[in-house]
Structure formats: structure tokens, C-alpha cells
Amino acid sequence: MSPPPLDPRDRGGKAQPLLAVTGLKKYFHLKSGLLSSAAGVVQSVDGISFTVRKGETLGIVGESGCGKSTTARLLMRLIDPDAGEVIFDGETIGTHDGMSIREMRRNMQMVFQDSYASLNPRLPIEESIAFGPRVHGIPRAAARERARSLLEQVGLDPNLYVRRYPHELSGGQRQRVNIARALALEPRLVIMDEAVSALDKSVEAQVLNLLMDLKTNFGLTYIFISHDLNVVQYMSDRVLVMYLGKLVEIGTVEAIYNRPRHPYTRALLSAMPSMDPARRTTQPPLTGDPPNPINPPSGCRFRTRCAFAEEVCARAEPKLVESDEATLHHVACHMAIPGSGHSAATRGIAEAAAS
Amino acid sequence: MADAAANFVRIAEPLGPATELSVKSRSYWSSVLGKLRRDPVTLTCAGILVLIFLSAIFAPLIIPADPYKTSMIRRLQAVGSPGNLLGTDELGRDMIARLIYGGRLSLLMGTLPVINALLIGGLLGVTAGFLGGRVNMLIMRTIDVFYAFPSVLLAIAISGALGAGLMNSIVALTIVFIPPVARVSEAVTTSVRGLDFVEAARASGARSWTIIRVHILGNVLGPIFIYATGLISVSIILASGLSFLGLGVKPPEPEWGLMLNTLRQSIWVNPVVAALPGTMIFLTSICFNLMSDGLRSAMDVKL
């Protein structure tokens, strides 16, 4: 990890996490009709807590529907959380004495997956990029000047592209414009919600490298959401694994990819395509579909698909416990909690898997 | 990280300026105009409408004849008779003069209710669509009540209640057209609101009004406007219908619907003349319809 450069906007100092999320929760209430009450509750994000340190890239992985994108939208306050606290550089967001949501949105920006839908088809890209600064009171000429310089930063010649419309650009170019748009407010944290997933592989690699360069140039911190484990490994300093709205494991990229502790992470990683023929996948990592998030399983949500599930897994929900301090490794599994009642709790997961 | 780095070889080192050919960027509206220019049907219809509108506006300059001047001797002259090229009506008034002057009221009653409905219904629909939730429910369910009545019946009922007259029939027609305009506006706005660029605009901290002004209106006005253009023909026909029933304009004012009504009795004596006001109504409304279709396909650019 490159040392975070000095930032005049910094408040809490180096040790203060840029973002601290506690107990973030969002339940979606399904309604069946006009007068009926809730027909079901989707526990989309169920009490997750994590921190993002200054200058790092936190990768978030998980199957589709596990709440990755909802988490991103909750952080941006595009949807209102049911519970939870988000602290940006020491200031609680959305409270009276903390940081206003508008202020937070100047510090935190997001790049969406669909490069086409996230640009207004009726506006030249220059206007799309300049919109954010304009909203925050920057005069039109200065905002346009910023748009031009950002286009240059993302590798698009402003003289050729400023007056173009989104439909005149390729997917990769559009995503560059979206990145420029996100950077136009000079944010400190950028959330990439599957930002490169829709691009083809060669373009994806170019955009990933661009993101790496921008991170150094602008002193950015990233939250990088993807279902592509290779991309996350390439980009991230730390990785957060989600399953059905719960955080199951978090740690440095080396810890998660080399010493995964949670059975779900292990399954996920063994499903990862490898370039090495000696390491090809031999057995199906996971069977069945993820359970319905409307009525998730009791206790540990992964137990219905877990090879090590025991009686305790249905009874109690495993807490997120530290498993290795050096790698900031935390895991939510009964096998990692000594004395939890799981037969493998004392031996550890690696042994249980080996036997 | 080693094998990950191997998977992601830096393919393109720092990206130089794009080398592809510079294409002259065409804005949305210029591409729409370009399409319209190659659409003879829409152009013809637009031309006819411009002629009808201009002749109605400048009627006194074009037509020396007085549309109110009756003549007992020259009643129901045939088309092509000297002095009255399109004949005369049952009171001997010149048909050309009456048709052209009649366009003033008919076009007014065709466009004004639609413009009013566009403003009111559009505002309601965009508000409902953008805000969603309870506001949407309140506005749209109220609008739905008006759908319980067929539009012709509703127009007749409102005009009947308000009393005959030009202003009252315009009010009645406006009320008839608000619900469909509001419904279309709501549907388009709802679909645009869900797109990522609106989310991105919200994420940049913009206020609702700014988002509506910059990002929503530009994307919804086109479809709403096209729909409203199609309504003008309906409005002209409904307005003529109201006049025909004696609920709109009163005689001796020239108005296509009213003329159709009074000439009705002469249909056996001089069918061609009796059909002329109907022809004007038909011509105007079909031109509006075809033009609206043309605009729709020209504006439906896959961006």
C-alpha cells in the first residue's frame, strides 16, 4: 500500500479510518397491494460493520444478491438505512453535529456498473462532468475547465470529446467519463460498484490501471465492489466477503486469498478460475442456490450450503471475531470461535477441512 | 499479489490521446431534424398545417369576402360557381371565407385545451413520477377517477354543466385531456427516474428541482410533447362535436363543427358543400396525427 499523501482536507489524522460503518442495516418491505401490510421483508443488508482506512482499497465480494450494491447505495445515502452509523473521517454523517449528507456527497462519489445508463443521453459529456461542480456552486466556466482537465486525466482528449454525447462513445470511453464525473467533486473516497464488470477484458484491464493511477494522483481511497475475484485481488488491499446481507469475513487480500477461514470464502475462492493448470478446480465448490433472503436461515445464514454445519450453526448466529491480528483478519464462523459448541471449534477450520 | 499481477498484465500503458477520426458530434436535436428532413409524409403534413394556421391567422388579408354576409338568392351554390369558388352555405354565405375564418375558432379549440392540459397534466405527472410513493398514489388515483367516463361524455357533461360558449368548452376539453397527459408524463418520468444518471445526480448532492430541470425534463418532454400533438386532432374533433351539439360556439360564428351541423340539413341538396367543413376537420386532424407519428419515430433515436 502506498503511504497516503498529505491531504489538507484530512481531519482525524492517519490513524482515523476514512470511513467507519457500524451496524448498517436495510430491510426492504415487500408490499403485495394497496392496503395490505408487508408481505415479506428482504434482509438486504443486515447489520454490517467495517472500516475503510485512508488510502487503501477495500474490495467487497459476494454472490449477486448478497447486498454489495445495496451497501454502496446505503453509503451514498441513495437509499436510507434502517439502522447504522456511518462516520466519515471522524464525523458522523447525517447527524446534527456531524457531516451533512450534501457535504458527505462531496467527499464520497460512486461509479455505477452500467456506463450507458449512468450518463444523461441528452447532455454532452462535458455537461455531465461539470454538473456536480455546478451544483456545488462552482461557476460554469470553471466547472467546464475542470471537466476538460479531468477528461485528459482519464485518457480522453478533451479537444475531441468534450462536446460528444454518450451514444457516440464506446463502453470503455463512457466508463472513463463516469470516472471523471465521479472525480469532478474532488472526493476522497470513490465507490466502484461493479465499475468494470460490464467491460470486455482488455478494456477492463486498461480501466483498472487507470483507476490505480488516479488513486495515486488524487490521493483517493476506494471501495471496490465486484463479483470478479481476480479483479478484486488485483485492486484491493483488504477484502470484505458478504453472504446474504451479512459480513462473513474480512482481512488483508493475502489473508483472504491465501488463508481463508470461512467455508463460504473457501468455496468462493475454489470457484475462481485459475491460469495455472495445476490448480484447476476439481470438485464443485458450492451446491444449490443461495437461500431466499426473505426468510434467511436461522443462526448462520450459510449453514444450508455449508459442509461443516452442525446443530450450533442453526441455533446461534456467529459473531465476527478476530482470527489474526497481523492481517486484520476477522471471520464470522462458529468454527473460528473457541467454545462455540461446534466440534471443529477447537481444531480450526483448516484442519476440519483436511480431515 | 504475484499471480494476480500476472493475470493483469498492463495491456495499454499510459493511454495516449485517442487516434481515431474525429467525428463531428451531432446533438440529439440535430439528428432528429436530420431524420425529419428525409420523411416526406411528416414534412407534407407539417406544411399543410402551417398553411391552415397561417390562413386562419391572416384570414382578413387573404379573403375579401365577409363570412357573415348572407344572401337569400345565392343559397347553396355548388362548388365552382362564379364568385363563390367553394359554393355557399344554407344562408348564402361564402364557403371559402367561412372555412378559413372557421379555422380560427376550430384551431383555437383544438390547441388551447391541449396546451393547458400539457402544462397542468405534465406538471402533475412529472411530480407524481419523480416523487413516487404516496404523492404518486394520491395524484394518480385522483386522475384515475376521470377515466371512469368516456372522454366524449365527460366533455359533454362538463360543457353542459358550465353552459355553452367558447371559454367553457375550452375549460371542459382541458379537463378531459389532463388525465391522459398526466398518465403519460407519470409513466415516462418513472422510467427515467430509475436510471443510474439520476442516481448519480442525486449522489452529487443536487436538489430535486435541479435534477428535474437538468436531467429529467430533457428526457421526458419529447415523449410527452409527441403524445400531446396526437391529442390536438382529438381535441378538434371533440370541439367540433361540442359545437355540433350546440354546447360550443354559437351561430353565426364560423366554426367547422357548427358549420357541419347547420349544413347537415342540406346534405341532399348539395352534398359536396355540406361535406366541406368535415373535410377540413379530417384534414387537420389527420395531419396532426401523421405529424405526431413522424415526430415519434424521428425522436425515437437509439442513443
Interface residues (C-beta under 8 A of the other chain):
Chain A: L34 R73 M76 L78 I101 R102 R105 R106 Q109 M110 F112 D114 A117 S118 L119 N120 P121 R122 L123 P124 S128 F131 G132 V135 H136 G155 L156 D157 L160 Y161 R163 R164 Y165 P166 H167 E168 Q173 N178 R181 A184 L185 S202 A205 Q206 L208 N209 L210 D213 N230 V231 Q233 Y234 V253 E254 M275 D276
Chain B: M1 D3 A4 A5 A6 N7 F8 V9 R10 I11 A12 P14 L15 P17 A18 S22 V23 S25 R26 S27 Y28 M137 L195 D196 F197 E199 A200 A201 R202 A203 S204 G205 A206 R207 T210 V214 H215 G218 N219 K302 L303
